[in-house]
Amino acid sequence: MKSLITGDAATVARLAERLKKASSHSEYQRIQCVLIRATLGSSAAEIAQLLGWSTATVHVIHSRWAKEGEAIFEVRARGGRHHQHLTPAQELELLAPFVERAQAGAMLSVAQVEQALRERTGKAVARSTVYRLLERHGWRKIVPRPRHPKADVAAQGAFKKTPPRGTPRGLAPS
């Protein structure tokens, strides 16, 4: 902790260099927190006021610096697949037979993929899980269009109003 308060030249130089290469705002502020104390010897309250942090946060950073060193500057990214059933490679392996069938022109049923996933994991999976899996791998739902894109709606309407040929208008066949 002595080098933290007085700040030996090598530590200060390393921190100053690291400050120039900081990749995120939070990493930059953490380095500043330690560097201000090492160079100026400022109190935690003064540093907290400079950085817009609470004094307790500054104490935590200084304590972690004393215990862990420069590892505290490595800020982990948030998010990730923490509750995955299969790895992305295993998902590709699961979808391989369906890809072959789809390329041959067969229709894919989500129920079939759900059944294969259930057998592979040994657990019941929600239908939404299957849809997210398919979306992750670039699959999309293809449905038939309601009408032909070149259809002439006016001509179809006129055709419906014309009686069949050979039947006189207003008379029913006998």
PEMOMO-V66739 format. One record per run of one state. SS is the DSSP state (H for helix, E for strand, - for the rest). FROM is the first residue (numbers start at 1). TO is the last residue. Records with the same first field share a line. If there is no record, write none. Layout:
SS=FROM-TO ; FROM-TO
This chain:
-=1-1 ; 7-8 ; 21-24 ; 41-43 ; 52-54 ; 74-87 ; 104-109 ; 122-126 ; 137-152 ; 162-174
H=2-6 ; 9-20 ; 25-40 ; 44-51 ; 55-73 ; 88-103 ; 110-121 ; 127-136 ; 153-161
